[in-house]
Amino acid sequence: MKTLPSHTARAAGRCWLVLLALLVTFSTQAQKTAAPFTATYVSAEKGKNSFPLAAGGKTAALYASNSDWPGVLRAARDLQADINRVTKLTPTLTTDKAPAGKEVVLIGTIGKSPLIDGLVASKKLDVAQVAGKWETFVLQVVDKPLPGVERALVIAGSDKRGTIYGIYDLSQQIGVSPWYWWADVPVKPQQALYVAAGRHSQGTPQVKYRGIFLNDEAPALSGWAKEKFGGINSKMYVHVFELILRLKGNYLWPAMWGNAFNDDDKQSPVLADEYGIVMGTSHHEPMVRSQQEWKRFGSGPWNYQTNEKTLQDFWRQGIRNMGTKESIVTLAMRGDGDEPMSEGSNISLLEKIVADQRKIIAEETGKPAEQTPQLWALYKEVQDYYDKGMRVPDDVTLLLCDDNWGNIRKLPKVGEKPRSGGYGIYYHFDYVGGPRNYKWLNTNPLPRIWEQMHLAHEYGANQIWIVNVGDLKPMEVPISFFLDYAWNPDRISADQIDDYSRDWAAKQFGPKYATGIADILAKYAKYNSRRKPELLDANTYSLTNYREWETVVADYNQLRTQAEKINQQLPAEYRDAYYQLVLHPVQACANLNELYYTVAQNREAAKNGQATANALAEKAKALYAKDAEITQRYHALAGGKWNHMMDQTHIGYTYWQQPEQNAMPAVQTVAQPTAAAATPSQPVPATKPQAVAKGPGFAEADGYVSIEAAHYTKAVDGGAVKWQTIPDLGRTLSGVTTFPTTAPGQTPTSSSPRLEYQVQLSGSGPVTVRAYLAPTLNFLGGEGLRYAVSFDDETPQIINLHTGMVADNGNRPWEKAVAENIILKESKHTLAKSGAHVLKFWRVDPGVVLEKLVVDLGGVKPSYLGPPESASGTAAPKAAEAKGSVGQR
């Protein structure tokens, strides 16, 4: 994130028969129902010993102690409203005396609520698995809890947020989406609500602090908030706080482009603490003070060597402002405006800064510094300081970072001495900076988020997970996944990501169309991630090779057809939510890709003097105008509720920074020729029919063999190391990697883990093998992550993914890898004979994810996604196809 002023595939070539088949089968797929991913304990039907939350035209009363946390009582009022949203009945809520009624809902925090403590003391409620835990709750039906009450549904939390999460868990179970306000998701009316007998809990979160960072918020979020609330203030933030808690998150870095959370509206920090949100400041805003506060109240240079006293006073006031409000204090400092510190900065200076800051914390809080949560963000060049030996006290959380493009830069070493402050991850769904901003729409497929955060979890970076979500909308799906996965990473395995997507879709839109909607969500995120919209131009895909541009556009348009079909079938009350979450991004991105494809066709036609150039120019202009119409439709939703939220420019980038306004790509026209002189339009060359494999394996045609990684002939495991397909990961089909990700690297031997691919080649001699790999970074340190390749029995060639690659602006290998969302590596081989061969991909280091292999005998033509998969005489392996992922191409 660079601080700025506020003004500022899949493989091509899928045959048309397959596309037609998809059209035929889609309606059937859309009708499938989705099984719930999470256990349900609320039903509209009465079960044995179930508790009637609402039945027979009345609801159970809600009862909490007025001595409980204000945030708990506030959330109880939300539950009261949520029950009304579902049943049109409003339960009573009392906090002073027990309500009348045979069934009552008792809500409270252990040690804070006399109601709950009384049940524990009388041994009517067992909290042995809850008390003393972090953010843990239990829901349980208790008989005769109070005089005159026959049964109670008890919601008991170990602490303030534990109770709040229990309340909101019940709200979700009765059918109120966390996105009911932020995405206008309606609730399904119910006449009765019964809570199943037994104990219900989500356990204890495995990641302690789980949150989001509102950032890069101009022009969209800032323009929307100004119109709706008068600015980014407490009136807006209460909706953010509630959303985070309903998603079982607990942590927020507030918007900071021209905004100062603690100064703009003094109620914002007060309400955050009341709601139960842990506040922090971004990686370059130390001591709970924003960059804007320095601009308002600071004096002199942002330089500790020359302005120490002023900075100390400024920071001291930040800790005073924090008071007892729950916060994580960011330590150290970067240059003003999120820039690196001066060349003269050194490790000893930064260590002194941290020591002085901790002294201030201790003095102002009146308790040892280690009793106040703190973090040190190893962002960009700050990681270099750590690598060169800089250290901070053990209680400070080391916040490790990605490269701003969703690829984690560094993880703790296996077996490293534990830190009391632990490790965390700062991740990105949105970014302003090189090689290009990406802020407009979601480009973050869940399988890649899963794979990278799974690494973080396995390597023990579980203290803090925070993700830059830009304007918040339109990142609803990845935000949900990120926070759900942070709660319990062990609950979602690689082959359950599609189950999660179906379940999420069912919770927003009902089960009938959940599979179809989940498929659309998975595909559009995958398509967008192949190249982010801001990086697209007319030259991205090949116009002539493998029908690449044509197929990419056909994919998007097919997706749009699917999305529009479901839109027509959904009940009217779901249309606004569906447009925000599903239809708008599909329409917008399908249109954008067709725009650039049409521009490419126009330029090619003009170059050849073809009369079609003029019609293509007009079509491109119409598509450009349609982009604005799609945005206007979004802004008109729900009576204009989301006006400005899609103001982000996205067409006409010329370098990393966004243009001030969208700009029509240049098109060309030609003078209209006379009929006699007209040049016939030249069709795009068709791809030659694939050779039919006459033996097992993939058959060479046109001088190459192209293979999707998941279509291996054989996967050879080695000891504890197992191969696993991560369905739908990557640009084309799926990714294949090894687990556990913490297993050490190894030099290949005959018994080493490897993937084997049978191929049929027409000739002998030199060949090149190109491996398409996810853009994983060298998170282990050292020289780089490695894999190996061989044919048949030759000695494996070890290849380093990261030779010459540094995750920094100006480093061409890294910029190319993140822009293209792939690392492409080559190895050279000489084959003594034609015919059948076994291509082997060897596991050397953990974390390497293979997406595709191409054997080039001299026939591969330039393209973005690489040649389409070759024909095979062997059926796709069951291991790769078993689940039928919702996002599979």
C-alpha positions, 0 to 999 in steps of 0.5 A: 500500500502506497499512501496517496492523496484521495484525488488520486485460465484457464487454458485457451482453446476449449472446443465449441462442443464443450461450451455447448455441452455446458449450456445444456447441462447448466440448468440441471447443475443450477437446480442441485441443492447444496449440503450445509458446510456447517452444522445446523442446529436451528430448524423450522420443524419441531424436533425431540426436546428442541427449544421453541425460539419462536412458535405458535405466534410468540417468541421466547423472551431474551434475558441478560444481566445489566452488569454484563458488557455493553457490547453484549447487551447491544448484540442482544438487541441485534438478536431481538431485531434479527428474530423480528426480521425472520418471524415478524415477531419481536421478543421482549428483552429485559436486563433487570428482572426475569421475564415471564414465560416458560421458555427464556433465552438467557444471555451472558458472560462467565464472570460478568453475568450473575445469571450465568454464574448462578447456573454454573454454581448450581451445576445446571450449566457445565462451562469447563470447556468454555471458562478461561478460553479466548472468545469461546461460547456454548449454546445449550438448553437448560431445564428449570434455570430460574424460578418459574422458568421451565427451560432456557436456551443459554448463550454463555461466553468465556469473555465479551466477544465469546458471548457476542459470537454466540449471539451472532451464531444463533442469528446466522442459524435462524437465517440472518446473513452477516451481509444483510446490511452490507449486501442487502441479503434478505432473510427467509421468513419463518413462522417457527424456529426450534433450537436442537437439543444438546450443546452447540459451539464453534470452539476456540478460534485458532487465530487470535486476532482476525481482521480487515484493513479498509484502505485505498478508499478513494474515490469509492468508499470515501465518496459513498461514505460522504454522501451517506454519512457525511464522511468516514465516521462513527455512523459508518463504522458501526456498520463495519464493527457489526459486520466484523463481529457477525463474521466472527472477526475482532480486529480493524485497521481503519481507513487512513487516506485522508482519514484519522480514526481517533481524531475525525470523530471522537465517538469512533474509538469509543464505539469500537471498544463498546462493540468489542473491536480491537483497533490497530493502525497500519504497518506504517502508523506507529503508536496508535496515531494515524499519518493524518494526525502527524499532518495535523498535529506534528511539527518538523520532519518525520525523522527520529534522528533530528526530531526525537522529542517531538515524535516522542510527545506525538506518540505519547499522546497516542497511547494516552488517547488509547487509554484502556481501549482494546488495541494492538500497538504498531511499533517502529516506523517507516518513512512518511507516506509509507515510504522507506526510511532514509538511506542513513537509517540503520538497525541500531536506530530502529531498535532504539525507536522500539525501545523508546516506544515501549518505554512510553507504553509502560509509562502511559499505561502504568503497567509493563510494556509486555502487557499491552499487545504490540506488533512489528510489521515486516513490510517491504524493506523492513523485512530486510532489517529483520533478515540482517539481525534486527530484533524486538522483544519476544512479546511483540508479534512479528507481523509477516507480510505478503508481496501485496499480491497475495504471495507470502514473503516469509514464514517462521522456520520449522522448529524455531523457538516460539515467541510469546508474541507469536507471528502474524500475516498481513495479506492483500485483496487490494493494492495501490502500487507497482507493478499496477494498482488493483482496486476495482473488483475481486480478483482473489480466488479462494483456492489461492487464499486457502493455499497461502494461508494454509502455509501460514497456519502450518508454519505457526503464524497464527497470532494475527491475520489481517487483510487489506480489503480496499473499499470492503465492497466488492470483497464480500466473498473473500472476506467471508472466507478469510475470516471463516478460515482464520477461525479454524483452518483445520475445518476447511481442507483443500478439497472442501473449498468448493463445499464452502462456496456452495454453503456460502451461496446457500446462506445468501440465496437459498439452497436451490441455486447454490451450486450454480452460484458457487460455480459462477463465483469461483469462475469469475474470481479465477478468470479475473486472477489470470490478469487483473482488470487494471493490467488488461489491454488489447495485447494480453491474449493472442489473437491468432494462436490457439484462438486464445482471445476468442476463447477467453471472451467466450468463457466470460460471456458463457459465465454471464449467460449463466449468471443472468439466467439465475438472476431471472429465476431468483425471487425478486427480493434477492435481485439487489444482493445477487447483482452486488455479489454475483451478476455485476462483477460477471457482467462488468468483467465480461464486458471489459474483456470483450472490449479489449478483444474487440480493440485487438480485432479492430487494430488487426483489421485496420493494419490489414486495411479491412473494412471491418475495422470501422464496425469493430471500432464502433462496437468497441465504443459501444462496449466502453459506453456499456461499462459506464451503464453497468456501473450506473446500474450498480449505483442505482441498487436499493434506491441508490444505497451504494452510489459511488461504491463503483467509482474506481477507474479501471480502463486506461491505465498507462503505468502503475497509478490509476488514471483520473478517469476511464479512457477509451482504448484507441481504435483505428478506422480505414477509408471505405474501399470501393466494392471492387477494391474491398479486401475480404475479411480474414478469419482468425486461423482455427486451431488444428484438430488435436491428434488422437492419442494412439497409445496411453498418455498425452499425444504430441500435435503441432510440435508440443504436448500440453498437460494440466498438472492435475492430469498426472498418470501416477502420483508417487508419494514419499513417506509422510509427503503426499501429493494433493490436488488443490481444485481450481487453483491457478490460471487454467485447471488446478494446482498440485502440491505436496503436504505437509507443507512443513516437510523439509526439502530433499534431493530427488532419489528413486523413491522421492515424491514425484508426478508422472505423465505419460507422453507420446512424442513423434521425434527425438532430440532436444526438447524444452519442458516449461513448468507453469507454477503458482507465483509462490515466493521464497518464504523459507529464505535461502536460495529459493524454492526448487523442483526437478524434472526428468524424462524416463530414467535420466537424472532429474534437473533441479530448477530454482523458482526464484533465481533473480527474483526479489519481491520488490518494484523494479524487479522484472522477474517478480513484476512479471510473475505477479502481473501474469499470476504465474512463474514460468520456468524451463528445462532442456532435455535430449531424448534418444528416441521417439514414441512413449516417454514418462515425464517426471516432476519431482518434489524438492522443496515444500510450497511449490504448486504446479499448474501445467507442463508443456513439452515443446518440440519447437511448435509452441506459439506465443500465448498468455495461458500457454497451449491448450491441453493435448489429447490423451489416450488415458482417462483423467485420473480419479484423484484429480477429478473426484470432487467435480469442483464448482469452479472446474473448467 
